[in-house]
């Protein structure tokens, strides 16, 4: 419970709004990155969800970690 209570201190309105903006920007980049080509929606959204989870847990600038998680999950 102590860890849970401590973690909630970082969850405030500003942090949530900032993460939400990054989520939308990431979705736009993900969709634009398809170049309107036919894609596997499951693969596309798995990568997107991995990026969001890493961004939420570790913060911005961890795209390499997200890519590694996606590769590992595929294995």
Protein Blocks (a to p, Z undefined) as FASTA:
>chain_A
ZZmmmmmmmmcfklmmmmmmmmmmmmmmmmmmnnopacdfklmmmmmmmmmmmmmmnogh
ilmmmmmmmmmmmZZ
